[in-house]
Amino acid sequence: MNHPDVEHTMLTGYPDRSHLTYEDRQWSAVDHSVIADHPVEDYFGDEIQTGDKYFTDEAGRIVLQDNIRDYLTELAGAVFYKAK
């Protein structure tokens, strides 16, 4: 059984970033301070580059904005659905 997101990606290709999601608009609306000595990797092992946006949770885990879905699924137990 294929996952609906995988099937959609197989049909249409990877999405581009020509539009902003709700979360992206929220991140863009706030003026975030620049941190010179930012962490090297996030919780999922992805390298944090200059200009990347990330957050820290109460346990001190650092997560890149691009990994928020993984964070919510793995650590918060979130389940994502697609309405028909």
Phi and psi in radians as a Rosetta constraint file:
Dihedral C 1 N 2 CA 2 C 2 CIRCULARHARMONIC -1.466 0.35
Dihedral N 2 CA 2 C 2 N 3 CIRCULARHARMONIC 2.625 0.35
Dihedral C 2 N 3 CA 3 C 3 CIRCULARHARMONIC -1.394 0.35
Dihedral N 3 CA 3 C 3 N 4 CIRCULARHARMONIC 2.426 0.35
Dihedral C 3 N 4 CA 4 C 4 CIRCULARHARMONIC -0.987 0.35
Dihedral N 4 CA 4 C 4 N 5 CIRCULARHARMONIC -0.637 0.35
Dihedral C 4 N 5 CA 5 C 5 CIRCULARHARMONIC -1.164 0.35
Dihedral N 5 CA 5 C 5 N 6 CIRCULARHARMONIC -0.647 0.35
Dihedral C 5 N 6 CA 6 C 6 CIRCULARHARMONIC -1.162 0.35
Dihedral N 6 CA 6 C 6 N 7 CIRCULARHARMONIC -0.781 0.35
Dihedral C 6 N 7 CA 7 C 7 CIRCULARHARMONIC -1.069 0.35
Dihedral N 7 CA 7 C 7 N 8 CIRCULARHARMONIC -0.742 0.35
Dihedral C 7 N 8 CA 8 C 8 CIRCULARHARMONIC -1.087 0.35
Dihedral N 8 CA 8 C 8 N 9 CIRCULARHARMONIC -0.765 0.35
Dihedral C 8 N 9 CA 9 C 9 CIRCULARHARMONIC -1.138 0.35
Dihedral N 9 CA 9 C 9 N 10 CIRCULARHARMONIC -0.673 0.35
Dihedral C 9 N 10 CA 10 C 10 CIRCULARHARMONIC -1.116 0.35
Dihedral N 10 CA 10 C 10 N 11 CIRCULARHARMONIC -0.617 0.35
Dihedral C 10 N 11 CA 11 C 11 CIRCULARHARMONIC -1.367 0.35
Dihedral N 11 CA 11 C 11 N 12 CIRCULARHARMONIC -0.677 0.35
Dihedral C 11 N 12 CA 12 C 12 CIRCULARHARMONIC -1.934 0.35
Dihedral N 12 CA 12 C 12 N 13 CIRCULARHARMONIC -0.206 0.35
Dihedral C 12 N 13 CA 13 C 13 CIRCULARHARMONIC 1.510 0.35
Dihedral N 13 CA 13 C 13 N 14 CIRCULARHARMONIC 3.043 0.35
Dihedral C 13 N 14 CA 14 C 14 CIRCULARHARMONIC -1.201 0.35
Dihedral N 14 CA 14 C 14 N 15 CIRCULARHARMONIC 2.483 0.35
Dihedral C 14 N 15 CA 15 C 15 CIRCULARHARMONIC -1.237 0.35
Dihedral N 15 CA 15 C 15 N 16 CIRCULARHARMONIC 2.610 0.35
Dihedral C 15 N 16 CA 16 C 16 CIRCULARHARMONIC -1.662 0.35
Dihedral N 16 CA 16 C 16 N 17 CIRCULARHARMONIC 3.088 0.35
Dihedral C 16 N 17 CA 17 C 17 CIRCULARHARMONIC -1.838 0.35
Dihedral N 17 CA 17 C 17 N 18 CIRCULARHARMONIC 0.628 0.35
Dihedral C 17 N 18 CA 18 C 18 CIRCULARHARMONIC -1.306 0.35
Dihedral N 18 CA 18 C 18 N 19 CIRCULARHARMONIC -0.227 0.35
Dihedral C 18 N 19 CA 19 C 19 CIRCULARHARMONIC -2.220 0.35
Dihedral N 19 CA 19 C 19 N 20 CIRCULARHARMONIC 2.718 0.35
Dihedral C 19 N 20 CA 20 C 20 CIRCULARHARMONIC -1.808 0.35
Dihedral N 20 CA 20 C 20 N 21 CIRCULARHARMONIC 2.372 0.35
Dihedral C 20 N 21 CA 21 C 21 CIRCULARHARMONIC -1.380 0.35
Dihedral N 21 CA 21 C 21 N 22 CIRCULARHARMONIC 3.004 0.35
Dihedral C 21 N 22 CA 22 C 22 CIRCULARHARMONIC -0.972 0.35
Dihedral N 22 CA 22 C 22 N 23 CIRCULARHARMONIC -0.784 0.35
Dihedral C 22 N 23 CA 23 C 23 CIRCULARHARMONIC -1.106 0.35
Dihedral N 23 CA 23 C 23 N 24 CIRCULARHARMONIC -0.716 0.35
Dihedral C 23 N 24 CA 24 C 24 CIRCULARHARMONIC -1.084 0.35
Dihedral N 24 CA 24 C 24 N 25 CIRCULARHARMONIC -0.712 0.35
Dihedral C 24 N 25 CA 25 C 25 CIRCULARHARMONIC -1.116 0.35
Dihedral N 25 CA 25 C 25 N 26 CIRCULARHARMONIC -0.645 0.35
Dihedral C 25 N 26 CA 26 C 26 CIRCULARHARMONIC -1.156 0.35
Dihedral N 26 CA 26 C 26 N 27 CIRCULARHARMONIC -0.744 0.35
Dihedral C 26 N 27 CA 27 C 27 CIRCULARHARMONIC -1.150 0.35
Dihedral N 27 CA 27 C 27 N 28 CIRCULARHARMONIC -0.655 0.35
Dihedral C 27 N 28 CA 28 C 28 CIRCULARHARMONIC -1.270 0.35
Dihedral N 28 CA 28 C 28 N 29 CIRCULARHARMONIC -0.445 0.35
Dihedral C 28 N 29 CA 29 C 29 CIRCULARHARMONIC -1.320 0.35
Dihedral N 29 CA 29 C 29 N 30 CIRCULARHARMONIC -0.325 0.35
Dihedral C 29 N 30 CA 30 C 30 CIRCULARHARMONIC -1.819 0.35
Dihedral N 30 CA 30 C 30 N 31 CIRCULARHARMONIC 2.379 0.35
Dihedral C 30 N 31 CA 31 C 31 CIRCULARHARMONIC -1.462 0.35
Dihedral N 31 CA 31 C 31 N 32 CIRCULARHARMONIC 1.809 0.35
Dihedral C 31 N 32 CA 32 C 32 CIRCULARHARMONIC -1.527 0.35
Dihedral N 32 CA 32 C 32 N 33 CIRCULARHARMONIC 2.469 0.35
Dihedral C 32 N 33 CA 33 C 33 CIRCULARHARMONIC -1.299 0.35
Dihedral N 33 CA 33 C 33 N 34 CIRCULARHARMONIC 2.646 0.35
Dihedral C 33 N 34 CA 34 C 34 CIRCULARHARMONIC -1.610 0.35
Dihedral N 34 CA 34 C 34 N 35 CIRCULARHARMONIC 2.302 0.35
Dihedral C 34 N 35 CA 35 C 35 CIRCULARHARMONIC -1.923 0.35
Dihedral N 35 CA 35 C 35 N 36 CIRCULARHARMONIC 2.083 0.35
Dihedral C 35 N 36 CA 36 C 36 CIRCULARHARMONIC -1.184 0.35
Dihedral N 36 CA 36 C 36 N 37 CIRCULARHARMONIC -0.763 0.35
Dihedral C 36 N 37 CA 37 C 37 CIRCULARHARMONIC -1.841 0.35
Dihedral N 37 CA 37 C 37 N 38 CIRCULARHARMONIC 1.040 0.35
Dihedral C 37 N 38 CA 38 C 38 CIRCULARHARMONIC -1.160 0.35
Dihedral N 38 CA 38 C 38 N 39 CIRCULARHARMONIC 2.813 0.35
Dihedral C 38 N 39 CA 39 C 39 CIRCULARHARMONIC -1.091 0.35
Dihedral N 39 CA 39 C 39 N 40 CIRCULARHARMONIC 2.808 0.35
Dihedral C 39 N 40 CA 40 C 40 CIRCULARHARMONIC -1.498 0.35
Dihedral N 40 CA 40 C 40 N 41 CIRCULARHARMONIC -0.714 0.35
Dihedral C 40 N 41 CA 41 C 41 CIRCULARHARMONIC -2.314 0.35
Dihedral N 41 CA 41 C 41 N 42 CIRCULARHARMONIC 2.710 0.35
Dihedral C 41 N 42 CA 42 C 42 CIRCULARHARMONIC -1.618 0.35
Dihedral N 42 CA 42 C 42 N 43 CIRCULARHARMONIC -3.097 0.35
Dihedral C 42 N 43 CA 43 C 43 CIRCULARHARMONIC -0.999 0.35
Dihedral N 43 CA 43 C 43 N 44 CIRCULARHARMONIC -0.553 0.35
Dihedral C 43 N 44 CA 44 C 44 CIRCULARHARMONIC -1.616 0.35
Dihedral N 44 CA 44 C 44 N 45 CIRCULARHARMONIC 0.093 0.35
Dihedral C 44 N 45 CA 45 C 45 CIRCULARHARMONIC 1.544 0.35
Dihedral N 45 CA 45 C 45 N 46 CIRCULARHARMONIC 0.090 0.35
Dihedral C 45 N 46 CA 46 C 46 CIRCULARHARMONIC -1.422 0.35
Dihedral N 46 CA 46 C 46 N 47 CIRCULARHARMONIC 2.406 0.35
Dihedral C 46 N 47 CA 47 C 47 CIRCULARHARMONIC -1.223 0.35
Dihedral N 47 CA 47 C 47 N 48 CIRCULARHARMONIC 2.388 0.35
Dihedral C 47 N 48 CA 48 C 48 CIRCULARHARMONIC -1.678 0.35
Dihedral N 48 CA 48 C 48 N 49 CIRCULARHARMONIC 2.073 0.35
Dihedral C 48 N 49 CA 49 C 49 CIRCULARHARMONIC -1.739 0.35
Dihedral N 49 CA 49 C 49 N 50 CIRCULARHARMONIC 2.840 0.35
Dihedral C 49 N 50 CA 50 C 50 CIRCULARHARMONIC -0.992 0.35
Dihedral N 50 CA 50 C 50 N 51 CIRCULARHARMONIC 2.270 0.35
Dihedral C 50 N 51 CA 51 C 51 CIRCULARHARMONIC 1.634 0.35
Dihedral N 51 CA 51 C 51 N 52 CIRCULARHARMONIC -0.216 0.35
Dihedral C 51 N 52 CA 52 C 52 CIRCULARHARMONIC -1.187 0.35
Dihedral N 52 CA 52 C 52 N 53 CIRCULARHARMONIC 2.606 0.35
Dihedral C 52 N 53 CA 53 C 53 CIRCULARHARMONIC -1.833 0.35
Dihedral N 53 CA 53 C 53 N 54 CIRCULARHARMONIC 2.354 0.35
Dihedral C 53 N 54 CA 54 C 54 CIRCULARHARMONIC -2.563 0.35
Dihedral N 54 CA 54 C 54 N 55 CIRCULARHARMONIC 2.926 0.35
Dihedral C 54 N 55 CA 55 C 55 CIRCULARHARMONIC -2.334 0.35
Dihedral N 55 CA 55 C 55 N 56 CIRCULARHARMONIC 2.855 0.35
Dihedral C 55 N 56 CA 56 C 56 CIRCULARHARMONIC -2.093 0.35
Dihedral N 56 CA 56 C 56 N 57 CIRCULARHARMONIC 2.513 0.35
Dihedral C 56 N 57 CA 57 C 57 CIRCULARHARMONIC -1.753 0.35
Dihedral N 57 CA 57 C 57 N 58 CIRCULARHARMONIC -3.095 0.35
Dihedral C 57 N 58 CA 58 C 58 CIRCULARHARMONIC -1.104 0.35
Dihedral N 58 CA 58 C 58 N 59 CIRCULARHARMONIC -0.460 0.35
Dihedral C 58 N 59 CA 59 C 59 CIRCULARHARMONIC -1.474 0.35
Dihedral N 59 CA 59 C 59 N 60 CIRCULARHARMONIC -0.012 0.35
Dihedral C 59 N 60 CA 60 C 60 CIRCULARHARMONIC 1.506 0.35
Dihedral N 60 CA 60 C 60 N 61 CIRCULARHARMONIC 0.141 0.35
Dihedral C 60 N 61 CA 61 C 61 CIRCULARHARMONIC -1.272 0.35
Dihedral N 61 CA 61 C 61 N 62 CIRCULARHARMONIC 2.401 0.35
Dihedral C 61 N 62 CA 62 C 62 CIRCULARHARMONIC -1.834 0.35
Dihedral N 62 CA 62 C 62 N 63 CIRCULARHARMONIC 2.221 0.35
Dihedral C 62 N 63 CA 63 C 63 CIRCULARHARMONIC -2.334 0.35
Dihedral N 63 CA 63 C 63 N 64 CIRCULARHARMONIC 2.233 0.35
Dihedral C 63 N 64 CA 64 C 64 CIRCULARHARMONIC -1.154 0.35
Dihedral N 64 CA 64 C 64 N 65 CIRCULARHARMONIC 2.621 0.35
Dihedral C 64 N 65 CA 65 C 65 CIRCULARHARMONIC -0.975 0.35
Dihedral N 65 CA 65 C 65 N 66 CIRCULARHARMONIC -0.670 0.35
Dihedral C 65 N 66 CA 66 C 66 CIRCULARHARMONIC -1.152 0.35
Dihedral N 66 CA 66 C 66 N 67 CIRCULARHARMONIC -0.312 0.35
Dihedral C 66 N 67 CA 67 C 67 CIRCULARHARMONIC -1.793 0.35
Dihedral N 67 CA 67 C 67 N 68 CIRCULARHARMONIC 0.248 0.35
Dihedral C 67 N 68 CA 68 C 68 CIRCULARHARMONIC -1.112 0.35
Dihedral N 68 CA 68 C 68 N 69 CIRCULARHARMONIC -0.617 0.35
Dihedral C 68 N 69 CA 69 C 69 CIRCULARHARMONIC -1.131 0.35
Dihedral N 69 CA 69 C 69 N 70 CIRCULARHARMONIC -0.756 0.35
Dihedral C 69 N 70 CA 70 C 70 CIRCULARHARMONIC -1.081 0.35
Dihedral N 70 CA 70 C 70 N 71 CIRCULARHARMONIC -0.729 0.35
Dihedral C 70 N 71 CA 71 C 71 CIRCULARHARMONIC -1.068 0.35
Dihedral N 71 CA 71 C 71 N 72 CIRCULARHARMONIC -0.839 0.35
Dihedral C 71 N 72 CA 72 C 72 CIRCULARHARMONIC -1.125 0.35
Dihedral N 72 CA 72 C 72 N 73 CIRCULARHARMONIC -0.653 0.35
Dihedral C 72 N 73 CA 73 C 73 CIRCULARHARMONIC -1.244 0.35
Dihedral N 73 CA 73 C 73 N 74 CIRCULARHARMONIC -0.861 0.35
Dihedral C 73 N 74 CA 74 C 74 CIRCULARHARMONIC -1.346 0.35
Dihedral N 74 CA 74 C 74 N 75 CIRCULARHARMONIC -0.771 0.35
Dihedral C 74 N 75 CA 75 C 75 CIRCULARHARMONIC -1.754 0.35
Dihedral N 75 CA 75 C 75 N 76 CIRCULARHARMONIC -0.446 0.35
Dihedral C 75 N 76 CA 76 C 76 CIRCULARHARMONIC -1.863 0.35
Dihedral N 76 CA 76 C 76 N 77 CIRCULARHARMONIC -0.091 0.35
Dihedral C 76 N 77 CA 77 C 77 CIRCULARHARMONIC 1.274 0.35
Dihedral N 77 CA 77 C 77 N 78 CIRCULARHARMONIC 0.354 0.35
Dihedral C 77 N 78 CA 78 C 78 CIRCULARHARMONIC -1.194 0.35
Dihedral N 78 CA 78 C 78 N 79 CIRCULARHARMONIC 2.548 0.35
Dihedral C 78 N 79 CA 79 C 79 CIRCULARHARMONIC -2.130 0.35
Dihedral N 79 CA 79 C 79 N 80 CIRCULARHARMONIC 2.216 0.35
Dihedral C 79 N 80 CA 80 C 80 CIRCULARHARMONIC -1.727 0.35
Dihedral N 80 CA 80 C 80 N 81 CIRCULARHARMONIC 2.447 0.35
Dihedral C 80 N 81 CA 81 C 81 CIRCULARHARMONIC -2.253 0.35
Dihedral N 81 CA 81 C 81 N 82 CIRCULARHARMONIC 2.793 0.35
Dihedral C 81 N 82 CA 82 C 82 CIRCULARHARMONIC -2.140 0.35
Dihedral N 82 CA 82 C 82 N 83 CIRCULARHARMONIC 2.158 0.35
Dihedral C 82 N 83 CA 83 C 83 CIRCULARHARMONIC -1.287 0.35
Dihedral N 83 CA 83 C 83 N 84 CIRCULARHARMONIC 2.571 0.35
